[in-house]
């Protein structure tokens, strides 16, 4: 059974940092695009960042560019999201996603991703 499990969420003060991890199991994800999305209460799921299969290509939402860094370790089937200079508006449930269909220009589209984690809560206090 293919699954992804996120970890690393929590409560942090504005300006602080967190590192999220997403470990996949039950399949080989080395050829998949991996991504992070987030969803705040009452809002739609929002694209945060994506990384190509080799790790050489990364894509970010404008709202997190320069503060967040996505990376991956294919040997561990794991994708990471380093979040620095956190703001209260970053508060959300963060989800990792994986899929073979996302391409340049379509990384931000949730329906293109086949596998999702259960989410981890990130809360940034002011």
Secondary structure, DSSP 8 states (H G I E B T S, - for coil): --EEEEE--EEEETT--EEEEEEEESS--TTSEEEEEEE-TTS--EEEEEE-TTSS-EEE-TTTTTTEEEEEEGGGTEEEEEE-S--GGG-EEEEEEEES---TTTTT-GGG--EEB--EEEEEE-
